[in-house]
Amino acid sequence: DTEVTQTPKHLVMGMTNKKSLKCEQHMGHRAMYWYKQKAKKPPELMFVYSYEKLSINESVPSRFSPECPNSSLLNLHLHALQPEDSALYLCASSPGRESLLPNQYFGPGTRLTVT
Amino acid sequence: QKEVEQDPGPLSVPEGAIVSLNCTYSNSAFQYFMWYRQYSRKGPELLMYTYSSGNKEDGRFTAQVDKSSKYISLFIRDSQPSDSATYLCAITTDSWGKLQFGAGTQVVVTP
């Protein structure tokens, strides 16, 4: 099973709201990722967690706050977003640093609209 | 210059034709090469991966890597309308961390 699940599928939020995106995998993967994807563009990496520790932050604004409560779960907390943050937010996982397999498996994404 | 170059298309082919997609890259340190398929408004799906020069076949799909030319290809034989999607190449230097994506090529297979 190579499934990564994400909730919610769709989210509409105002600029003053606080919301969270959730991601879950049960493949025993030790690396998890958040990406942002705009229409007709490739995914852009935001954060990488390796063994539940934040390893890469691609200079993402602080209004995006990631959290990795355990090896299967990844959250993205959203606060005071801007309309230009509207996008498809993708979660992915991969076996991790000690594996020779870099294959990242993506979830279906959360389509976020900021009004 | 981008690290990975990929023609965004669109590439339109008739059903049954061979679809040929490719990417070029600039960093010789890249050693892992992947192809993803993404349907509209869905997440990318891992199609093929390879870690060495040469060919790898999986059903109708063949992935090719030429490290000396820094060139990777994906061929889809006997294309079907259900193959209509955006195909992204993704390359990385290590087994975790950042994937460098190409721009993605939109493929349309017409019945």
HADDOCK unambig.tbl for C-alpha pairs under 7 A between the chains (distance, minus, plus):
assign (segid A and resid 41 and name CA) (segid B and resid 103 and name CA) 6.27 0.50 0.50
assign (segid A and resid 42 and name CA) (segid B and resid 101 and name CA) 6.35 0.50 0.50
assign (segid A and resid 42 and name CA) (segid B and resid 102 and name CA) 6.93 0.50 0.50
assign (segid A and resid 42 and name CA) (segid B and resid 103 and name CA) 5.56 0.50 0.50
assign (segid A and resid 42 and name CA) (segid B and resid 104 and name CA) 6.45 0.50 0.50
assign (segid A and resid 48 and name CA) (segid B and resid 97 and name CA) 6.68 0.50 0.50
assign (segid A and resid 90 and name CA) (segid B and resid 43 and name CA) 6.83 0.50 0.50
assign (segid A and resid 96 and name CA) (segid B and resid 95 and name CA) 6.73 0.50 0.50
assign (segid A and resid 96 and name CA) (segid B and resid 96 and name CA) 5.50 0.50 0.50
assign (segid A and resid 97 and name CA) (segid B and resid 95 and name CA) 5.87 0.50 0.50
assign (segid A and resid 97 and name CA) (segid B and resid 96 and name CA) 5.34 0.50 0.50
assign (segid A and resid 99 and name CA) (segid B and resid 95 and name CA) 6.51 0.50 0.50
assign (segid A and resid 100 and name CA) (segid B and resid 95 and name CA) 5.32 0.50 0.50
assign (segid A and resid 101 and name CA) (segid B and resid 95 and name CA) 5.44 0.50 0.50
assign (segid A and resid 102 and name CA) (segid B and resid 94 and name CA) 6.84 0.50 0.50
assign (segid A and resid 102 and name CA) (segid B and resid 95 and name CA) 3.98 0.50 0.50
assign (segid A and resid 102 and name CA) (segid B and resid 96 and name CA) 5.33 0.50 0.50
assign (segid A and resid 105 and name CA) (segid B and resid 45 and name CA) 6.99 0.50 0.50
assign (segid A and resid 105 and name CA) (segid B and resid 46 and name CA) 6.54 0.50 0.50
assign (segid A and resid 106 and name CA) (segid B and resid 43 and name CA) 5.98 0.50 0.50
assign (segid A and resid 106 and name CA) (segid B and resid 44 and name CA) 5.98 0.50 0.50
assign (segid A and resid 106 and name CA) (segid B and resid 45 and name CA) 6.60 0.50 0.50
assign (segid A and resid 107 and name CA) (segid B and resid 43 and name CA) 5.74 0.50 0.50
assign (segid A and resid 108 and name CA) (segid B and resid 42 and name CA) 5.31 0.50 0.50
assign (segid A and resid 108 and name CA) (segid B and resid 43 and name CA) 4.26 0.50 0.50
assign (segid A and resid 109 and name CA) (segid B and resid 42 and name CA) 6.79 0.50 0.50
assign (segid A and resid 109 and name CA) (segid B and resid 43 and name CA) 5.75 0.50 0.50
